[in-house]
């Protein structure tokens, strides 16, 4: 490592860290203000609320039917995780192991839903789903959410499968394993860490996926993040603290899974399919 | 496999079988596994796009092009392009410019994980929660204004929500971590030996950056710019909740949403979505094309 010890470079380094500190400070202060407000009895024109209470949680729970919303959220997320896992892993296996004509076109079709933002393809998608009658239903929401998650699983899994030596599979074949045995006893154990990581990321992304769910969800198929949007949108109808309590419920739901996911993946993978960087 | 062997025996006189010819092209039972995913994406991504494109040329009234004519002649519509660009371009540039020096410091850290974990939080929480939180935090009675008043930087609270700056702040909070983590992955991918060699030859920190790092990083930065820009360009929830959705921050996605779900004019909505997609695609293709102008080659070193 090159060390530059001049005064100017020290000032520069200080400025860079001050910038990072300022960003993180604001981020945490923002989150803290939501949490504080959700426990406040009355909070107007002071640094801290007049008193503390937990009653907003019970009122938010009944006002926004959070029980139902959470149930729908987990059903949608569960279905999306299972289906995108099944479709994504099998497709990734084919794409990692075979070279065939037209592969580039298929890769482009897989890449596009990740590059094109959800609101852009969500509007034509919602139009089609409304005409087929799927929009507003549970399966409509699941279908819309699969569009970015299946490509995501494929892209995470391809390098993972590529690193498994095909000779291991050939050896299993030689010793008489059929396709099912090969899959259950050879491939699955080797692929499990990758599949787990990919599916946890899908889970976190789907809980937070607003645009697609918002465009196709009906009153009974709303997920938590969409319900939160409507609550903030209609602010003034209900107490601010009640909406903040709901926001805290949402944060806790998301962050629990984020913490679980981070035990298995590198944080940068949430943003990009990062190659394993050399440690230095 | 056994199937292929028996087929081989069968057709040994009549030349390669269809199965064999397909296998030579890379098509066999394993390749077929790609079909379910491809069909799903064809039905839920390609078909809606094609359908939307066709629908945008079938307006409720007027000729085929009338949706597009209406968009580009009515200031209520065409001003949204300008408003969206006015938000997304400065935010993307700002995020990129701040990400670079930070990434260059963080790359030297041995324990990057804590910082990257903290920065993943806003991405995970998503735009709706950030908008909700900022309404509180940046509001006239929020902690941000209170702190500025207490320090004495301002005399009366700044107006930071329900206008341009609210949306701007939310795009920075969501976008900076995203941009930074992408830039970091490119910066750490460069072999430090390159910089050490430059330093040995007497290059100053500035020279090492402009003559060694920047040319290598350019293609990566172009991709980062594209992805960050496309995200900022499609801003929706925070523009509604934190901005002024009828005025300053009436971005394209709001116009498309209103056409579809408030006026039930799916044809017009599709046309707006197509224009959005086209603008994004134009930027991405332009950036990708310009990659050819920059250095492309190995930079990760032998141990990478």
Boltz contact constraints between the chains, C-beta under 6 A:
constraints:
  - contact:
      token1: [A, 2]
      token2: [B, 199]
      max_distance: 6.0
  - contact:
      token1: [A, 4]
      token2: [B, 205]
      max_distance: 6.0
  - contact:
      token1: [A, 16]
      token2: [B, 101]
      max_distance: 6.0
  - contact:
      token1: [A, 16]
      token2: [B, 102]
      max_distance: 6.0
  - contact:
      token1: [A, 16]
      token2: [B, 105]
      max_distance: 6.0
  - contact:
      token1: [A, 20]
      token2: [B, 102]
      max_distance: 6.0
  - contact:
      token1: [A, 24]
      token2: [B, 118]
      max_distance: 6.0
  - contact:
      token1: [A, 29]
      token2: [B, 143]
      max_distance: 6.0
  - contact:
      token1: [A, 30]
      token2: [B, 133]
      max_distance: 6.0
  - contact:
      token1: [A, 30]
      token2: [B, 137]
      max_distance: 6.0
  - contact:
      token1: [A, 33]
      token2: [B, 136]
      max_distance: 6.0
  - contact:
      token1: [A, 33]
      token2: [B, 137]
      max_distance: 6.0
  - contact:
      token1: [A, 33]
      token2: [B, 143]
      max_distance: 6.0
  - contact:
      token1: [A, 34]
      token2: [B, 133]
      max_distance: 6.0
  - contact:
      token1: [A, 37]
      token2: [B, 136]
      max_distance: 6.0
  - contact:
      token1: [A, 45]
      token2: [B, 141]
      max_distance: 6.0
  - contact:
      token1: [A, 87]
      token2: [B, 36]
      max_distance: 6.0
  - contact:
      token1: [A, 87]
      token2: [B, 37]
      max_distance: 6.0
  - contact:
      token1: [A, 90]
      token2: [B, 33]
      max_distance: 6.0
  - contact:
      token1: [A, 91]
      token2: [B, 34]
      max_distance: 6.0
  - contact:
      token1: [A, 91]
      token2: [B, 37]
      max_distance: 6.0
  - contact:
      token1: [A, 93]
      token2: [B, 33]
      max_distance: 6.0
  - contact:
      token1: [A, 94]
      token2: [B, 30]
      max_distance: 6.0
  - contact:
      token1: [A, 94]
      token2: [B, 31]
      max_distance: 6.0
  - contact:
      token1: [A, 94]
      token2: [B, 33]
      max_distance: 6.0
  - contact:
      token1: [A, 94]
      token2: [B, 34]
      max_distance: 6.0
  - contact:
      token1: [A, 97]
      token2: [B, 30]
      max_distance: 6.0
  - contact:
      token1: [A, 98]
      token2: [B, 26]
      max_distance: 6.0
  - contact:
      token1: [A, 98]
      token2: [B, 30]
      max_distance: 6.0
  - contact:
      token1: [A, 98]
      token2: [B, 31]
      max_distance: 6.0
  - contact:
      token1: [A, 99]
      token2: [B, 26]
      max_distance: 6.0
  - contact:
      token1: [A, 100]
      token2: [B, 25]
      max_distance: 6.0
  - contact:
      token1: [A, 100]
      token2: [B, 26]
      max_distance: 6.0
  - contact:
      token1: [A, 100]
      token2: [B, 27]
      max_distance: 6.0
  - contact:
      token1: [A, 100]
      token2: [B, 31]
      max_distance: 6.0
  - contact:
      token1: [A, 101]
      token2: [B, 25]
      max_distance: 6.0
  - contact:
      token1: [A, 106]
      token2: [B, 38]
      max_distance: 6.0
  - contact:
      token1: [A, 109]
      token2: [B, 41]
      max_distance: 6.0
  - contact:
      token1: [A, 113]
      token2: [B, 45]
      max_distance: 6.0
  - contact:
      token1: [A, 117]
      token2: [B, 230]
      max_distance: 6.0
  - contact:
      token1: [A, 117]
      token2: [B, 234]
      max_distance: 6.0
  - contact:
      token1: [A, 119]
      token2: [B, 234]
      max_distance: 6.0
  - contact:
      token1: [A, 119]
      token2: [B, 236]
      max_distance: 6.0
  - contact:
      token1: [A, 119]
      token2: [B, 253]
      max_distance: 6.0
  - contact:
      token1: [A, 120]
      token2: [B, 234]
      max_distance: 6.0
  - contact:
      token1: [A, 120]
      token2: [B, 273]
      max_distance: 6.0
  - contact:
      token1: [A, 120]
      token2: [B, 276]
      max_distance: 6.0
  - contact:
      token1: [A, 120]
      token2: [B, 277]
      max_distance: 6.0
  - contact:
      token1: [A, 123]
      token2: [B, 256]
      max_distance: 6.0
  - contact:
      token1: [A, 123]
      token2: [B, 260]
      max_distance: 6.0
  - contact:
      token1: [A, 123]
      token2: [B, 269]
      max_distance: 6.0
  - contact:
      token1: [A, 123]
      token2: [B, 273]
      max_distance: 6.0
  - contact:
      token1: [A, 124]
      token2: [B, 48]
      max_distance: 6.0
  - contact:
      token1: [A, 124]
      token2: [B, 49]
      max_distance: 6.0
  - contact:
      token1: [A, 124]
      token2: [B, 52]
      max_distance: 6.0
  - contact:
      token1: [A, 124]
      token2: [B, 270]
      max_distance: 6.0
  - contact:
      token1: [A, 124]
      token2: [B, 273]
      max_distance: 6.0
  - contact:
      token1: [A, 125]
      token2: [B, 48]
      max_distance: 6.0
  - contact:
      token1: [A, 127]
      token2: [B, 266]
      max_distance: 6.0
  - contact:
      token1: [A, 128]
      token2: [B, 48]
      max_distance: 6.0
  - contact:
      token1: [A, 128]
      token2: [B, 51]
      max_distance: 6.0
  - contact:
      token1: [A, 143]
      token2: [B, 44]
      max_distance: 6.0
  - contact:
      token1: [A, 147]
      token2: [B, 44]
      max_distance: 6.0
  - contact:
      token1: [A, 147]
      token2: [B, 45]
      max_distance: 6.0
  - contact:
      token1: [A, 150]
      token2: [B, 37]
      max_distance: 6.0
  - contact:
      token1: [A, 204]
      token2: [B, 124]
      max_distance: 6.0
  - contact:
      token1: [A, 208]
      token2: [B, 126]
      max_distance: 6.0
  - contact:
      token1: [A, 210]
      token2: [B, 126]
      max_distance: 6.0
  - contact:
      token1: [A, 210]
      token2: [B, 128]
      max_distance: 6.0
  - contact:
      token1: [A, 210]
      token2: [B, 237]
      max_distance: 6.0
  - contact:
      token1: [A, 225]
      token2: [B, 128]
      max_distance: 6.0
  - contact:
      token1: [A, 228]
      token2: [B, 128]
      max_distance: 6.0
  - contact:
      token1: [A, 229]
      token2: [B, 128]
      max_distance: 6.0
  - contact:
      token1: [A, 229]
      token2: [B, 237]
      max_distance: 6.0
  - contact:
      token1: [A, 232]
      token2: [B, 132]
      max_distance: 6.0
  - contact:
      token1: [A, 232]
      token2: [B, 241]
      max_distance: 6.0
  - contact:
      token1: [A, 247]
      token2: [B, 129]
      max_distance: 6.0
  - contact:
      token1: [A, 247]
      token2: [B, 132]
      max_distance: 6.0
  - contact:
      token1: [A, 254]
      token2: [B, 124]
      max_distance: 6.0
  - contact:
      token1: [A, 258]
      token2: [B, 124]
      max_distance: 6.0
  - contact:
      token1: [A, 267]
      token2: [B, 116]
      max_distance: 6.0
  - contact:
      token1: [A, 267]
      token2: [B, 117]
      max_distance: 6.0
  - contact:
      token1: [A, 267]
      token2: [B, 120]
      max_distance: 6.0
  - contact:
      token1: [A, 268]
      token2: [B, 116]
      max_distance: 6.0
  - contact:
      token1: [A, 268]
      token2: [B, 181]
      max_distance: 6.0
  - contact:
      token1: [A, 268]
      token2: [B, 185]
      max_distance: 6.0
  - contact:
      token1: [A, 270]
      token2: [B, 120]
      max_distance: 6.0
  - contact:
      token1: [A, 271]
      token2: [B, 178]
      max_distance: 6.0
  - contact:
      token1: [A, 271]
      token2: [B, 181]
      max_distance: 6.0
  - contact:
      token1: [A, 271]
      token2: [B, 182]
      max_distance: 6.0
  - contact:
      token1: [A, 272]
      token2: [B, 182]
      max_distance: 6.0
  - contact:
      token1: [A, 272]
      token2: [B, 185]
      max_distance: 6.0
  - contact:
      token1: [A, 274]
      token2: [B, 185]
      max_distance: 6.0
  - contact:
      token1: [A, 277]
      token2: [B, 188]
      max_distance: 6.0
  - contact:
      token1: [A, 278]
      token2: [B, 303]
      max_distance: 6.0
  - contact:
      token1: [A, 278]
      token2: [B, 304]
      max_distance: 6.0
